[in-house]
Amino acid sequence: MEDGKSVASNFIWALALIIIVGIIMGALYYGGVFSSKPQKQEIEVDIKVPGASNS
């Protein structure tokens, strides 16, 4: 009887470990850790100079 509980408990722990590792790997993949080329980020800057006023 104890063998059955042990097998079920081990299966639940193994399944939980697979799910946790999958979540971590997914987060790392979408975070860009496994990307071979660096992602290019572009920043658009718009500089405006105020016009001169003649008083």
Summary of the structure (lengths in Angstrom):
residues: 55
radius of gyration: 27.9
end to end distance: 97.7
largest distance: 97.7
contacts: 63
relative contact order: 0.07
helix: 55%
strand: 0%
